[in-house]
Amino acid sequence: MNAFNKLENKILPKVQNGYAEDIPNFFKCIIKFQFENKEEIRKIHSSLLKYINSKSPVFFLRLYGSYSKTNYHLQRRGFLSEYKDNTRLTFCDNTFTLLFTGMKLAGIPYSYEDIDKLFNQRKLIVGFGQVSEEKELSFFTPKGAKRANINAKGWYQAHIKPTGYGYNDTSLTKLFPNPTRELFQEQNNIRQVNDVLTNEQVEILRAHFLRLIHPFNSFLVPKRNHIEYNGNNIGEENELINYVRNYLEKLFPEEYKEFDEKSIKYIVPESDKIISEIKWFENPKNKPKPVKDNKNSKEIKDSKSSITKVENSENEILSEFNIEKSLRAIGKEIYATILYPEISKNIDIKHYEISEKHLKYSSFTENSQRSRLSKAKSIFRSGGEIEALINVFESNKVSTEIKGKVYELIKKSS
């Protein structure tokens, strides 16, 4: 029996109400339990290292999964390429990684053979809500696939090492450009590549793969609308990231050293910011209150319908927020040079406050100012503000000067 089948019988934890006065106490309450299955995690570590060095691995790249509706033909989640040396490559988004987080939480180890079998059949979730243009040529299908419904339980997945950058200053999109659709329109929807991957490509594919699914590189925190503290996104706070990393280095000294080297070393800067007074909640702060039992059945039914719509909408936003579409409406340069810096300091900032500080922003109509700010705040609330910066950095329409500034913002935030 494949180990991943065992996850179906496991109940994953939900976010509960809680309070911590600082990061060490927050870690003890929320994160420490996620690494308590030490022997199982060690087995997973060994399996992953064996897999990335196998003869015909399938590597996953978190690229080309979020375009505007008019450019859906550019999305590639599930598109499979096979190289001359039998190495295979496909694209995904963060939803792909949740299955492996679920296995860690459930304490279910998996072998090299389990991984190999999982990736050599078609039932696999590689992204949230593949569009029809992807379904036409995707090798993988979500129908009947194993899944771990983590987002719906109030969790947001944070990473220690970033997945989109931090590979010796090498751009993933330059090393692995988006292949054209026509190349996949062959038998079995597999693109055959006559080239052999370079040593640099193989090194980065292995590192990226480990950063995506290795149990050392991710931890769960309450979603933004399940938590309150003196900041915007606790999963991106350097104080917390370094605290988790230091804990793992001590708990798994040999294994973490191996992981750190294979995933390409990346140091998260120390932070002067002190996180305190952290509160988290079982129910989202913006979720409608349940209707009491003494209400008539119609009111109860209507309320449940309303709550379901809110939850579904929230999960959709947090799982697959269309960053590219929002950035185009905002203006990528405006987001990176004006709105990102201002919202990072105060997510409740008003449009007129930004207008008073930035001449370029004041040149827009008031309605335009409101709309751009609203969309930028939505990116922050979805936890996608850094991914949006990466999008701007990798855009061909942004000047080199702006890219330099964006790169510095990315380094500071990671």
Secondary structure as a PSIPRED ss2 file (coil, helix, strand):
# PSIPRED VFORMAT (PSIPRED V4.0)

   1 M C   1.000  0.000  0.000
   2 N C   1.000  0.000  0.000
   3 A H   0.000  1.000  0.000
   4 F H   0.000  1.000  0.000
   5 N H   0.000  1.000  0.000
   6 K H   0.000  1.000  0.000
   7 L H   0.000  1.000  0.000
   8 E H   0.000  1.000  0.000
   9 N H   0.000  1.000  0.000
  10 K C   1.000  0.000  0.000
  11 I C   1.000  0.000  0.000
  12 L C   1.000  0.000  0.000
  13 P C   1.000  0.000  0.000
  14 K C   1.000  0.000  0.000
  15 V C   1.000  0.000  0.000
  16 Q C   1.000  0.000  0.000
  17 N C   1.000  0.000  0.000
  18 G E   0.000  0.000  1.000
  19 Y E   0.000  0.000  1.000
  20 A E   0.000  0.000  1.000
  21 E E   0.000  0.000  1.000
  22 D E   0.000  0.000  1.000
  23 I H   0.000  1.000  0.000
  24 P H   0.000  1.000  0.000
  25 N H   0.000  1.000  0.000
  26 F H   0.000  1.000  0.000
  27 F H   0.000  1.000  0.000
  28 K H   0.000  1.000  0.000
  29 C H   0.000  1.000  0.000
  30 I H   0.000  1.000  0.000
  31 I H   0.000  1.000  0.000
  32 K H   0.000  1.000  0.000
  33 F H   0.000  1.000  0.000
  34 Q H   0.000  1.000  0.000
  35 F H   0.000  1.000  0.000
  36 E C   1.000  0.000  0.000
  37 N C   1.000  0.000  0.000
  38 K H   0.000  1.000  0.000
  39 E H   0.000  1.000  0.000
  40 E H   0.000  1.000  0.000
  41 I H   0.000  1.000  0.000
  42 R H   0.000  1.000  0.000
  43 K H   0.000  1.000  0.000
  44 I H   0.000  1.000  0.000
  45 H H   0.000  1.000  0.000
  46 S H   0.000  1.000  0.000
  47 S H   0.000  1.000  0.000
  48 L H   0.000  1.000  0.000
  49 L H   0.000  1.000  0.000
  50 K H   0.000  1.000  0.000
  51 Y H   0.000  1.000  0.000
  52 I H   0.000  1.000  0.000
  53 N C   1.000  0.000  0.000
  54 S C   1.000  0.000  0.000
  55 K C   1.000  0.000  0.000
  56 S C   1.000  0.000  0.000
  57 P C   1.000  0.000  0.000
  58 V E   0.000  0.000  1.000
  59 F E   0.000  0.000  1.000
  60 F E   0.000  0.000  1.000
  61 L E   0.000  0.000  1.000
  62 R C   1.000  0.000  0.000
  63 L C   1.000  0.000  0.000
  64 Y C   1.000  0.000  0.000
  65 G C   1.000  0.000  0.000
  66 S C   1.000  0.000  0.000
  67 Y C   1.000  0.000  0.000
  68 S C   1.000  0.000  0.000
  69 K H   0.000  1.000  0.000
  70 T H   0.000  1.000  0.000
  71 N H   0.000  1.000  0.000
  72 Y H   0.000  1.000  0.000
  73 H H   0.000  1.000  0.000
  74 L H   0.000  1.000  0.000
  75 Q C   1.000  0.000  0.000
  76 R C   1.000  0.000  0.000
  77 R E   0.000  0.000  1.000
  78 G C   1.000  0.000  0.000
  79 F C   1.000  0.000  0.000
  80 L E   0.000  0.000  1.000
  81 S E   0.000  0.000  1.000
  82 E E   0.000  0.000  1.000
  83 Y C   1.000  0.000  0.000
  84 K C   1.000  0.000  0.000
  85 D C   1.000  0.000  0.000
  86 N C   1.000  0.000  0.000
  87 T C   1.000  0.000  0.000
  88 R E   0.000  0.000  1.000
  89 L E   0.000  0.000  1.000
  90 T E   0.000  0.000  1.000
  91 F E   0.000  0.000  1.000
  92 C C   1.000  0.000  0.000
  93 D C   1.000  0.000  0.000
  94 N H   0.000  1.000  0.000
  95 T H   0.000  1.000  0.000
  96 F H   0.000  1.000  0.000
  97 T H   0.000  1.000  0.000
  98 L H   0.000  1.000  0.000
  99 L H   0.000  1.000  0.000
 100 F H   0.000  1.000  0.000
 101 T H   0.000  1.000  0.000
 102 G H   0.000  1.000  0.000
 103 M H   0.000  1.000  0.000
 104 K H   0.000  1.000  0.000
 105 L H   0.000  1.000  0.000
 106 A H   0.000  1.000  0.000
 107 G C   1.000  0.000  0.000
 108 I C   1.000  0.000  0.000
 109 P C   1.000  0.000  0.000
 110 Y C   1.000  0.000  0.000
 111 S C   1.000  0.000  0.000
 112 Y H   0.000  1.000  0.000
 113 E H   0.000  1.000  0.000
 114 D H   0.000  1.000  0.000
 115 I H   0.000  1.000  0.000
 116 D H   0.000  1.000  0.000
 117 K H   0.000  1.000  0.000
 118 L H   0.000  1.000  0.000
 119 F H   0.000  1.000  0.000
 120 N C   1.000  0.000  0.000
 121 Q C   1.000  0.000  0.000
 122 R C   1.000  0.000  0.000
 123 K E   0.000  0.000  1.000
 124 L C   1.000  0.000  0.000
 125 I C   1.000  0.000  0.000
 126 V C   1.000  0.000  0.000
 127 G C   1.000  0.000  0.000
 128 F C   1.000  0.000  0.000
 129 G C   1.000  0.000  0.000
 130 Q C   1.000  0.000  0.000
 131 V C   1.000  0.000  0.000
 132 S H   0.000  1.000  0.000
 133 E H   0.000  1.000  0.000
 134 E H   0.000  1.000  0.000
 135 K H   0.000  1.000  0.000
 136 E C   1.000  0.000  0.000
 137 L C   1.000  0.000  0.000
 138 S C   1.000  0.000  0.000
 139 F C   1.000  0.000  0.000
 140 F C   1.000  0.000  0.000
 141 T E   0.000  0.000  1.000
 142 P C   1.000  0.000  0.000
 143 K C   1.000  0.000  0.000
 144 G C   1.000  0.000  0.000
 145 A C   1.000  0.000  0.000
 146 K C   1.000  0.000  0.000
 147 R C   1.000  0.000  0.000
 148 A C   1.000  0.000  0.000
 149 N C   1.000  0.000  0.000
 150 I C   1.000  0.000  0.000
 151 N H   0.000  1.000  0.000
 152 A H   0.000  1.000  0.000
 153 K H   0.000  1.000  0.000
 154 G C   1.000  0.000  0.000
 155 W E   0.000  0.000  1.000
 156 Y E   0.000  0.000  1.000
 157 Q E   0.000  0.000  1.000
 158 A E   0.000  0.000  1.000
 159 H E   0.000  0.000  1.000
 160 I C   1.000  0.000  0.000
 161 K C   1.000  0.000  0.000
 162 P C   1.000  0.000  0.000
 163 T C   1.000  0.000  0.000
 164 G C   1.000  0.000  0.000
 165 Y C   1.000  0.000  0.000
 166 G C   1.000  0.000  0.000
 167 Y C   1.000  0.000  0.000
 168 N C   1.000  0.000  0.000
 169 D C   1.000  0.000  0.000
 170 T C   1.000  0.000  0.000
 171 S C   1.000  0.000  0.000
 172 L H   0.000  1.000  0.000
 173 T H   0.000  1.000  0.000
 174 K H   0.000  1.000  0.000
 175 L H   0.000  1.000  0.000
 176 F C   1.000  0.000  0.000
 177 P C   1.000  0.000  0.000
 178 N C   1.000  0.000  0.000
 179 P C   1.000  0.000  0.000
 180 T C   1.000  0.000  0.000
 181 R H   0.000  1.000  0.000
 182 E H   0.000  1.000  0.000
 183 L H   0.000  1.000  0.000
 184 F H   0.000  1.000  0.000
 185 Q C   1.000  0.000  0.000
 186 E C   1.000  0.000  0.000
 187 Q H   0.000  1.000  0.000
 188 N H   0.000  1.000  0.000
 189 N H   0.000  1.000  0.000
 190 I E   0.000  0.000  1.000
 191 R E   0.000  0.000  1.000
 192 Q E   0.000  0.000  1.000
 193 V C   1.000  0.000  0.000
 194 N C   1.000  0.000  0.000
 195 D C   1.000  0.000  0.000
 196 V C   1.000  0.000  0.000
 197 L C   1.000  0.000  0.000
 198 T C   1.000  0.000  0.000
 199 N H   0.000  1.000  0.000
 200 E H   0.000  1.000  0.000
 201 Q H   0.000  1.000  0.000
 202 V H   0.000  1.000  0.000
 203 E H   0.000  1.000  0.000
 204 I H   0.000  1.000  0.000
 205 L H   0.000  1.000  0.000
 206 R H   0.000  1.000  0.000
 207 A H   0.000  1.000  0.000
 208 H H   0.000  1.000  0.000
 209 F H   0.000  1.000  0.000
 210 L H   0.000  1.000  0.000
 211 R H   0.000  1.000  0.000
 212 L H   0.000  1.000  0.000
 213 I H   0.000  1.000  0.000
 214 H C   1.000  0.000  0.000
 215 P H   0.000  1.000  0.000
 216 F H   0.000  1.000  0.000
 217 N H   0.000  1.000  0.000
 218 S E   0.000  0.000  1.000
 219 F E   0.000  0.000  1.000
 220 L E   0.000  0.000  1.000
 221 V E   0.000  0.000  1.000
 222 P E   0.000  0.000  1.000
 223 K C   1.000  0.000  0.000
 224 R H   0.000  1.000  0.000
 225 N H   0.000  1.000  0.000
 226 H H   0.000  1.000  0.000
 227 I E   0.000  0.000  1.000
 228 E E   0.000  0.000  1.000
 229 Y C   1.000  0.000  0.000
 230 N C   1.000  0.000  0.000
 231 G C   1.000  0.000  0.000
 232 N C   1.000  0.000  0.000
 233 N C   1.000  0.000  0.000
 234 I H   0.000  1.000  0.000
 235 G H   0.000  1.000  0.000
 236 E H   0.000  1.000  0.000
 237 E C   1.000  0.000  0.000
 238 N H   0.000  1.000  0.000
 239 E H   0.000  1.000  0.000
 240 L H   0.000  1.000  0.000
 241 I H   0.000  1.000  0.000
 242 N H   0.000  1.000  0.000
 243 Y H   0.000  1.000  0.000
 244 V H   0.000  1.000  0.000
 245 R H   0.000  1.000  0.000
 246 N H   0.000  1.000  0.000
 247 Y H   0.000  1.000  0.000
 248 L H   0.000  1.000  0.000
 249 E H   0.000  1.000  0.000
 250 K H   0.000  1.000  0.000
 251 L H   0.000  1.000  0.000
 252 F C   1.000  0.000  0.000
 253 P H   0.000  1.000  0.000
 254 E H   0.000  1.000  0.000
 255 E H   0.000  1.000  0.000
 256 Y H   0.000  1.000  0.000
 257 K H   0.000  1.000  0.000
 258 E H   0.000  1.000  0.000
 259 F H   0.000  1.000  0.000
 260 D H   0.000  1.000  0.000
 261 E H   0.000  1.000  0.000
 262 K H   0.000  1.000  0.000
 263 S C   1.000  0.000  0.000
 264 I C   1.000  0.000  0.000
 265 K C   1.000  0.000  0.000
 266 Y C   1.000  0.000  0.000
 267 I C   1.000  0.000  0.000
 268 V C   1.000  0.000  0.000
 269 P C   1.000  0.000  0.000
 270 E C   1.000  0.000  0.000
 271 S C   1.000  0.000  0.000
 272 D C   1.000  0.000  0.000
 273 K C   1.000  0.000  0.000
 274 I C   1.000  0.000  0.000
 275 I C   1.000  0.000  0.000
 276 S E   0.000  0.000  1.000
 277 E E   0.000  0.000  1.000
 278 I E   0.000  0.000  1.000
 279 K E   0.000  0.000  1.000
 280 W E   0.000  0.000  1.000
 281 F C   1.000  0.000  0.000
 282 E C   1.000  0.000  0.000
 283 N C   1.000  0.000  0.000
 284 P C   1.000  0.000  0.000
 285 K C   1.000  0.000  0.000
 286 N C   1.000  0.000  0.000
 287 K C   1.000  0.000  0.000
 288 P C   1.000  0.000  0.000
 289 K C   1.000  0.000  0.000
 290 P C   1.000  0.000  0.000
 291 V C   1.000  0.000  0.000
 292 K C   1.000  0.000  0.000
 293 D C   1.000  0.000  0.000
 294 N C   1.000  0.000  0.000
 295 K C   1.000  0.000  0.000
 296 N C   1.000  0.000  0.000
 297 S H   0.000  1.000  0.000
 298 K H   0.000  1.000  0.000
 299 E H   0.000  1.000  0.000
 300 I H   0.000  1.000  0.000
 301 K H   0.000  1.000  0.000
 302 D H   0.000  1.000  0.000
 303 S H   0.000  1.000  0.000
 304 K H   0.000  1.000  0.000
 305 S H   0.000  1.000  0.000
 306 S H   0.000  1.000  0.000
 307 I H   0.000  1.000  0.000
 308 T H   0.000  1.000  0.000
 309 K H   0.000  1.000  0.000
 310 V H   0.000  1.000  0.000
 311 E H   0.000  1.000  0.000
 312 N H   0.000  1.000  0.000
 313 S H   0.000  1.000  0.000
 314 E H   0.000  1.000  0.000
 315 N H   0.000  1.000  0.000
 316 E H   0.000  1.000  0.000
 317 I H   0.000  1.000  0.000
 318 L H   0.000  1.000  0.000
 319 S H   0.000  1.000  0.000
 320 E C   1.000  0.000  0.000
 321 F C   1.000  0.000  0.000
 322 N C   1.000  0.000  0.000
 323 I H   0.000  1.000  0.000
 324 E H   0.000  1.000  0.000
 325 K H   0.000  1.000  0.000
 326 S H   0.000  1.000  0.000
 327 L H   0.000  1.000  0.000
 328 R H   0.000  1.000  0.000
 329 A H   0.000  1.000  0.000
 330 I H   0.000  1.000  0.000
 331 G C   1.000  0.000  0.000
 332 K H   0.000  1.000  0.000
 333 E H   0.000  1.000  0.000
 334 I H   0.000  1.000  0.000
 335 Y H   0.000  1.000  0.000
 336 A H   0.000  1.000  0.000
 337 T H   0.000  1.000  0.000
 338 I H   0.000  1.000  0.000
 339 L H   0.000  1.000  0.000
 340 Y H   0.000  1.000  0.000
 341 P H   0.000  1.000  0.000
 342 E H   0.000  1.000  0.000
 343 I H   0.000  1.000  0.000
 344 S H   0.000  1.000  0.000
 345 K H   0.000  1.000  0.000
 346 N C   1.000  0.000  0.000
 347 I C   1.000  0.000  0.000
 348 D C   1.000  0.000  0.000
 349 I C   1.000  0.000  0.000
 350 K C   1.000  0.000  0.000
 351 H H   0.000  1.000  0.000
 352 Y H   0.000  1.000  0.000
 353 E H   0.000  1.000  0.000
 354 I H   0.000  1.000  0.000
 355 S H   0.000  1.000  0.000
 356 E H   0.000  1.000  0.000
 357 K H   0.000  1.000  0.000
 358 H C   1.000  0.000  0.000
 359 L H   0.000  1.000  0.000
 360 K H   0.000  1.000  0.000
 361 Y H   0.000  1.000  0.000
 362 S H   0.000  1.000  0.000
 363 S C   1.000  0.000  0.000
 364 F C   1.000  0.000  0.000
 365 T C   1.000  0.000  0.000
 366 E H   0.000  1.000  0.000
 367 N H   0.000  1.000  0.000
 368 S H   0.000  1.000  0.000
 369 Q H   0.000  1.000  0.000
 370 R H   0.000  1.000  0.000
 371 S H   0.000  1.000  0.000
 372 R H   0.000  1.000  0.000
 373 L H   0.000  1.000  0.000
 374 S H   0.000  1.000  0.000
 375 K H   0.000  1.000  0.000
 376 A H   0.000  1.000  0.000
 377 K H   0.000  1.000  0.000
 378 S H   0.000  1.000  0.000
 379 I H   0.000  1.000  0.000
 380 F H   0.000  1.000  0.000
 381 R H   0.000  1.000  0.000
 382 S C   1.000  0.000  0.000
 383 G C   1.000  0.000  0.000
 384 G C   1.000  0.000  0.000
 385 E H   0.000  1.000  0.000
 386 I H   0.000  1.000  0.000
 387 E H   0.000  1.000  0.000
 388 A H   0.000  1.000  0.000
 389 L H   0.000  1.000  0.000
 390 I H   0.000  1.000  0.000
 391 N H   0.000  1.000  0.000
 392 V H   0.000  1.000  0.000
 393 F H   0.000  1.000  0.000
 394 E C   1.000  0.000  0.000
 395 S C   1.000  0.000  0.000
 396 N C   1.000  0.000  0.000
 397 K C   1.000  0.000  0.000
 398 V C   1.000  0.000  0.000
 399 S C   1.000  0.000  0.000
 400 T H   0.000  1.000  0.000
 401 E H   0.000  1.000  0.000
 402 I H   0.000  1.000  0.000
 403 K H   0.000  1.000  0.000
 404 G H   0.000  1.000  0.000
 405 K H   0.000  1.000  0.000
 406 V H   0.000  1.000  0.000
 407 Y H   0.000  1.000  0.000
 408 E H   0.000  1.000  0.000
 409 L H   0.000  1.000  0.000
 410 I H   0.000  1.000  0.000
 411 K H   0.000  1.000  0.000
 412 K H   0.000  1.000  0.000
 413 S H   0.000  1.000  0.000
 414 S C   1.000  0.000  0.000
